[in-house]
């Protein structure tokens, strides 16, 4: 049983809080967890970028590589501050694949699938689901913009919640979700098993009931704890039909995430707010956040760049920080004089009362700034840029401008968002424009920086001089636009990373 104050109750009753706001006392052995390492498969995956801007669609494939049945959480998070815009569960049979795509419908990301695998709720499969801005607007506003446009790009979390061998026991949730001749036995019945358990009342405040705050849905006992360390393989593709451009990449996988934990919750609020990427050691706890961050931490992000607008060549860098909001989202205000310091997971009112979780001390570090108006949390970055003849230049951001920089001075923003898009190139050859038409793009213009040369391609070693290393993920998209959809093409390539050596 987990206790929250009146502010907590009001906010969760509206279904608006991310799980990072709701951390509660953790398991005694929360730190006694296996080391998480990057792998091509895992139990948690981060798709570092989705977009539905400018005619782009984002496609996802989630593969169960095991002979076990899995309950999987999918969270779609907006780019500024990782507030949830859509979450649901997918029930994967042994060796099952689930596919879906995000597109722009009415100015919102809209998820559709033609796959027959069960989803919770089943309406996601049968009718699709639209993103929602409630988590960052109105009484639950954060310092970022309130528009629905904010949710048109961001990133996606895919997390195993629970697992059982084979198709499980006859009549239980995994058995109901098992495909027979291409069709699950009974998705409606399977989804109904994610309703809070018998004897668990509708939540209106106070304690969060159920074992570990799960709401005790029947499906929790039917799946049980995660046992396989590398069960998921997640791929992402980006398609722009009008231009005839498409590209695909691999998600960032964490091997061993959550193993030994049962993270299945009722798909009703407040329970559907869990799990998140921070839930490696159990529900309603961020005690293992440093362990998760250590797996993702990079001292350098490395990839190529190539931009020549006159020839239709564009490259976008995506750099995402999937744990950043647990550290920097600390300025959450509500009505009636109550407030919440979310990043530290301390519930307070103006008189200083409230409830503090034992693991609340999540400081902003290793990040630099709280998320603040107009919707930024800046990160100082050093770009070491090379042309293809090995000549380097080094530029370090300072605030929102370059200082110092060799003349002529150029403007390069810091990385202010959870998901950032960088356009690195030379404006000698034309205006530098994001291939994704991203609204969170930052331009790195190297015009005049290389003495005696104006390169149009090269590579970049991106580092974090103040933090030394940060949990980061990403990829690049390269587009060649000949003005003819029959000739145009795209490529997506994962970043390389330098990881700190464990002591």
N, C-alpha and C positions, 0 to 999 in steps of 0.2 A: 504494500500500500504506500502510495506516494502522496505527499501533502502539498497543496498550493494555496496561496492566499486569494482574496477576492479578485484582484487584478488578473491573476493567472486564470482564474475560472472564467472571467468575462472574455478574455482573449481566446482561450482555447475553445470555449463554447461557440465562438464565431469561426473556429477552424482556421485560425490565421497564424499560429506560431510555428516556427520551425523547431525541430527537436533540440537544436542547440540552446534554445531558450529555456528548456524544461529539464535540464540535467538534475538528477537526484542522487541520493547516496548509492554508491556503486558496490559491486561485489568485493568481498575482502581480497580475492585473488586477482583483481582487475589487471594488475601489472604482470601477472604470471602468464603471459601470452606468448605464442610463437612469434618469431621474427617474421615480418611481412616483407616479401621481396617482389619486385616487378617480374612478370612472366607473361607469356602470350595467352595464358588462361588464368582464371582466378575465381574468387568468390565475390569480389567487388570490382566493378569496372566504372571508369569515368570516360564518357564520351566528351572530349574537351570543348566541343563546339557543336551547336545546332543553329540553324538560321532558317527563317521563312521570309526573308527580305527579298525584294526585287526579283520575284519569280523563282527564288531558290527553294528547293525542298530538301529535307534531311531524312534519309532512310536509315533504319537500324535493323540489324539482324542479331538475335540473341540465341546462341546455341547451347544446349545442355549436352556436354561432352561425356556424361556418365550414364550408367544404367540405372540411376536413382531418379526419383521424382523430386522436383524442386519447387518451392514457393519463392518468388522473386519480386522484389520491390523495384519499381521504376519511378524516378523522380526527375521532373523537368524543372530546371532552376534558371531564373533570369540572369542576365549578364552583369548587372550593376552590383548586386549585393546578395546573390544566391537565395533570394526569397522563392519559395515554391510557387509555381504556377500550375502544376498538374502532378498528381501522383496516383498510382494504382498498382495492383498486383498482377503478375502473370504466373500461371501454374503450368510448369513444364513437365511433360512426361519424360520417361527415359529416352535419351537421344533426340529429343524434340528440338525444333527450331521455331522461334517466333519472330515475325517480321512486322514492321509498321513504318509509317512515314508521317512527318510533320510538314504541313503546308499552311499557307496564309488563307484563312477564311474569315472575312469580315474584320480584318485588321488584328486578328489574334492567331497564335499558333493553334492548329487543329490537328489532333492525332487520329489517324485512321489505320485500320488493318484489314487485310483480306484473309488473315490467318485464322484458323479455327480453334487454336488453343484457347483455353479458358482464361478470362480476365476477371478481376474483382475490382469494381463491379462489372457484370457481364455487359452492361451498356457500352463499355469502352470497345469491346469487340464488335457489337452489333450495330452501334450508331456512331462511334467515334466520341471524342472528348475535346473540348476547347479549353485553352489556358484561361486563367482567371487572375485578375490583378488585386484581389482582396487582401493579400498578404503584405502589400506595400502601400495601401491607400487608406483614405478615411481616417477613422480613429486609430488605425494601426499604421499610419504613415511613417516612412523612414525618410532620411534626408535626400533620397533620390527622387527623380521625376515620377509623377503619378500616372503618366499616360500608358495606354495599352501597348504603344509602340515599344516600350521598354522590354516587353516579354518576347519580342520578335527574334531575339537571339540570346544565347546563353550556353549552358552545358547540361548534361544528363548523367544521373547516377543510376547504376544498375546493381542491386545488392541481393545476394541470397539471404532469405529469411529463415528457411528451415528445409529439412531434407529427410527422406526416408528411402530405404532400399527398395528397388524395383518399383512396382506400382502400389506398394503398400497393401494394407488389409482390405479385403472385399467390403465395399459399402462406404469406406471412409474417403476423405477428400481427395487424396492422390489417385485412388482407384476411380473415382468419379471423373477426374480430369484426364484419365488415360485415354489415348486415341484407340479406337477400334474401327478398322477400315477407314481411317482418315478423319474420324469424328469423335470428339470426347464423349464419354458415356452420358454425362449430365452436368453441364456447366452451371446451370441455375442452382442445383443442389450444392455443388461445390462452393459457389460464391456465398450461399447462405451460411456456410460453415465459418465464414469470417465475420459474422455478427457476434457481438459480445455474448459471453456465455450465460447459461441459465443462472439466475441469482445475481447477475451483475446489473445494477440499475443503469438507466441512462445517466450519463455524467452531467452534473450541473454545477460542480465545484467541489472543493476540498480534496479528499483522497482520490488518487487514480487507482481504481481497483483492479484486481487480477494479479496473478503471479508475475512479479517483476513489472507490474503496471501494464500488462498485456491485454487486459480485458477478457482473458481466458476464452477466446473463441475455440470452437471444437477443432478447427484446423491446426491449432497450435500443438495439440497432443497427437494429431494425425501425422504431422511432419516431423516434429522433434528437432534436435540440435543439428547444426551443420557438421558434416563429417568429412566431406571431400574438399581438399584445399584448392583444387583447380577445376571446378565444375563448369564455369562459364567461358564462352568465347563470344566477344561482342565486336561487331564491325559497324562502321558508319559510312554512308555515301552521301554525296552532295550532287544534286541534279538541278540544272537550269534548262528546262525543256526548250524555251524559246530560242536559246543560244546554241542548243545542241551540245552542251558541256556537262560532263559528269566526272566525278572522281571519288575514290574510296580510300579509307584508312582503317586502322585498328585502334580500338579503345585502349586506354591505360588500365591494365589489370593488376590487381593485388592478390597474390597467392597466399592462402591461409587466413584471409580476413574472416573474423567471426567464428572460426572453427571451435567447436565445443559449446557454442551458445545457441539457444533457441530464441530467435528474434521475430517470430511470428506474432503479430498483433491483430486485433479486430480492425477491420477497415471502416471504422467510424471514429469521429473525434471524441476524445483527444488521442486515441490509440494510434490512428493512422499517421500521426506525426513521427512515429518511430518505425523502423530504424533509419538512421542516417549514416553517412560515412564515418562519423565519430563513434558509432555504436559497437565497435569491435569487441569490447569487453562486456557488452550487455546493454539492455534497454535503459533509456533515461539516464545514461551516464556518458560523460566525455572524458573519463579518466584515461582511456587509451588513445586519446587524440595525439599525444606526442609520438606514440608508436606508429600510428597511421602516417603522420607527417614525415617521420623518418624514412618511411618507404618511398615517399614521393619527393624527398628533398633533393634539389639539384644546385650545385654551385655554378653551373653554366648550362645554358641552352644553346644548341648549335644547329644551324641549318643554312641553306643557301638562299640567295636572293637574286631576282632577275626581273627588271622592270624596264620596258621600253614602250610607252604608250603609242608612239608612232607606228610600231610594228604589231600592236595588239597584245603585247606581252605584259602580264600582270602577275605579281606574287603577293599573297597575303600570309603573314605570320599570325598564328593563333597562340597566345600564351594565357593559360588559365591557372587559377590558384584555388583548387577545389576545397581547401580547408580554411580559406581566408576568413569567411564570415564567422566562423567559430571564435575568431580572435578580435575582429575589428567592428562587428556589428554590436555596438555598445550604447547606442543612443536611440532607444525606442520609447516613445512617449504615448501615453494614453490619456483619456479624459478624466475629469473629477480629481485632478491633483495627484494621480498615481503615476508612477514611472517604473521602468524596468531597465536594469543594467544587464543587457542580454549576454554580452560576451563573457562576463564573469558568472553568469547564471545565478545572480543574486536578486531575489524578489524584494522590492522595497516600496514603502510609501514615503511621503514627505516627512513623516515623523521618525523615519529610520527603522520602522518595523518590517518584518518580512521573514522569509525563510531562505537560508543559504545552504546549498548543497555542499557536501564535504569536498567535492572536487571543483569548487567554483572558481578557483584562482587561475583562470585562463587569461593570461596577460596578452596584450596586443602583440608583443614580440613572438615570433621573429619578424612580424610585419611592423610597419613604421607608424601608421596613423589610423585612428578610428575612421569609420565610414561617416562622412559629414557632408553637409551641403556644399555644392549643388549635387552631391551624389558621387563622391570620390573618396578613395583611400590610397593616396599616392605611394608608389614604390620607386626608390632611386635605382636607376639602371645604368650600367656601363655597356655601351656598344663598341666592341672591337670589330671593325668592318674591314674586310679584305677584298680587293679586286682579284681577278683570276691570274694576276701576275705577282701575287704574294705581297703586294704593297698594302700596309695597314693604316687605318686611322682609328683613334680612340676618342669616343664622345661619352661623357657622363652627364646624365640629367641631374638637374638641381632645382627642386621645386617643379615648375612646369616648363622651364626653358633650359637651353643648354648654356652652361657657364663653367669653365671657359670653353671656347671653341675656336679653332683657327678661322681666320676671316675667309669668306664672308660668314657672319654669324647665321646660324640656322636654328629653327625652332623644332624641338623634339619634346613631346610630352613624356611624363613619367607613365608608368602603367597603373592607372587609377582604379580598375574594375576587377571583378572576379574573373571575367573573361575579356581579354583584350585582343584586338586585331591590329597588327602593325603593317604598314605599307612602307617598305624599305626600297629606296630607289633614287634615281637621279632625274630631277625635273628638267634638266637640259633637253631631254627627249620628249617632254610633254607633261601635262598635269598628272600627279600621282594620285590615283583613285583606287579605292578598295575594290577588289574583284568580287567580294561578297556584298558590296555596297553597305558595309557595316556602319552602324551609328556609333560604335565604340572604337572606331579606328583611330590610330595615332600615326602620323606621317613622319618618317625618318628620311629626310632629303639630304643626300650627300653631294649635291651640286657644289663644285668648287672646293671640295675637301681634299681631293687627291691632286697633288701638284703635278701639272703638266698632263693630266689625263682626266677624262670624264667617263668612268666605267659605267656600264649598264647592267653588270652582273657581278656576283662574287659570293662571299659567305660571311656569316656573322657569328661571333662568340658573345652571347649576351650573358652578363653577370650581374650580381646584386651586391654592390660594394658595401652598403651599410649592414645588410643582414648576413652577408657572406654566402648564404644558401637559403633557398625557400622551396616549399612544396609546390611543384609546378608540373604542368602537363600541356601538351599542345601538338600542333602539326602545321604544315604549310599547304596552301593551295596555289598551284600555278595554272594560269589560263592562257591559252593562245587563241586570240579572236581574229579571224581573217575576214569577219563581216559576213560569213556564210555558215549557217548552222550545220551544213554537210561537211565542212572542213574544220570547224572549231574543235578544240579538245582541252581537257584539263587533267591535272595530276595532283594527287594529295600524297604527302610524304610525312612520316613521323619525324619529330625532332630527335636529335641525339642529345644526351645529357652527360654531364660529369657529376658523379655522385660523390659526396664526401666519404672518406674512408672511415669505417666504424672503428672506434677506439677499443 
